[in-house]
Amino acid sequence: MKKMAAAAAMLLLAVCLTGCGKDRFALPDNPVVFETGSFVNPDDPEDDFCSIEWDGRTYILFGIEKKRTHFGQCLGYVKNDENRRIFAADGLPETDYLIEYCTAGIMEQAVYLRCVDTRGEAPPEQLESYGYAFWESEPADDTTA
């Protein structure tokens, strides 16, 4: 009896690990293929980030959600890696944040990308910044007198 219960538990675990959430992270019919680039902090040329462009805006790594990730619609994937999916961020200012998540792993953590043009604005309370200097400082004043 113990062997049968153990076998049933192992089968249930295997089904959960291989099948849970696949539809949740499915690619849309016409996914966006995000190309990576490089974003250089205009205030510090030594400070550069891997970036993606979407809808005319540049996004770089910001941090994680404190409690749980609120995935929105899957938008697409990062070029050359269909497992690196990009999602809208549910419950956050529209298009100011995106989520990157690797669907190939079991213990992967979703990370939040933030649009660089939101620098200087306070982030939502539910997000925890990785503390990059770019996000912690105010943009240089471009005005000329």
Solvent accessible surface area in square Angstrom, and as a share of the most:
residue,aa,sasa,rsa
1,M,194,0.86
2,K,179,0.76
3,K,177,0.75
4,M,137,0.61
5,A,64,0.50
6,A,58,0.45
7,A,62,0.48
8,A,60,0.46
9,A,60,0.47
10,M,130,0.58
11,L,120,0.60
12,L,117,0.58
13,L,95,0.47
14,A,51,0.39
15,V,89,0.51
16,C,54,0.32
17,L,94,0.47
18,T,91,0.53
19,G,43,0.42
20,C,89,0.54
21,G,33,0.32
22,K,135,0.57
23,D,133,0.69
24,R,136,0.50
25,F,29,0.12
26,A,52,0.41
27,L,49,0.25
28,P,41,0.26
29,D,146,0.76
30,N,135,0.69
31,P,42,0.26
32,V,59,0.34
33,V,68,0.39
34,F,2,0.01
35,E,105,0.47
36,T,66,0.39
37,G,39,0.38
38,S,82,0.53
39,F,36,0.15
40,V,73,0.42
41,N,6,0.03
42,P,102,0.64
43,D,65,0.34
44,D,59,0.31
45,P,105,0.66
46,E,157,0.70
47,D,32,0.17
48,D,86,0.45
49,F,22,0.09
50,C,86,0.52
51,S,5,0.03
52,I,6,0.03
53,E,99,0.45
54,W,51,0.18
55,D,116,0.60
56,G,82,0.79
57,R,55,0.20
58,T,26,0.15
59,Y,1,0.00
60,I,0,0.00
61,L,49,0.24
62,F,2,0.01
63,G,0,0.00
64,I,33,0.17
65,E,16,0.07
66,K,119,0.50
67,K,192,0.81
68,R,148,0.54
69,T,27,0.15
70,H,68,0.31
71,F,35,0.15
72,G,19,0.18
73,Q,125,0.56
74,C,11,0.07
75,L,21,0.11
76,G,0,0.00
77,Y,32,0.12
78,V,3,0.02
79,K,95,0.40
80,N,140,0.72
81,D,50,0.26
82,E,96,0.43
83,N,62,0.32
84,R,73,0.27
85,R,31,0.11
86,I,0,0.00
87,F,1,0.00
88,A,34,0.26
89,A,14,0.11
90,D,83,0.43
91,G,76,0.73
92,L,19,0.09
93,P,68,0.43
94,E,153,0.69
95,T,44,0.26
96,D,24,0.13
97,Y,9,0.03
98,L,1,0.01
99,I,0,0.00
100,E,27,0.12
101,Y,31,0.12
102,C,37,0.22
103,T,38,0.22
104,A,68,0.53
105,G,29,0.28
106,I,122,0.62
107,M,176,0.79
108,E,79,0.35
109,Q,112,0.50
110,A,7,0.05
111,V,34,0.19
112,Y,1,0.00
113,L,12,0.06
114,R,4,0.02
115,C,1,0.01
116,V,26,0.15
117,D,91,0.47
118,T,4,0.02
119,R,23,0.08
120,G,40,0.39
121,E,99,0.44
122,A,94,0.73
123,P,57,0.36
124,P,28,0.18
125,E,157,0.71
126,Q,69,0.31
127,L,9,0.04
128,E,86,0.39
129,S,38,0.24
130,Y,93,0.36
131,G,43,0.42
132,Y,80,0.31
133,A,70,0.55
134,F,4,0.02
135,W,20,0.07
136,E,114,0.51
137,S,49,0.32
138,E,125,0.56
139,P,65,0.41
140,A,61,0.47
141,D,118,0.61
142,D,131,0.68
143,T,109,0.64
144,T,133,0.77
145,A,156,1.21
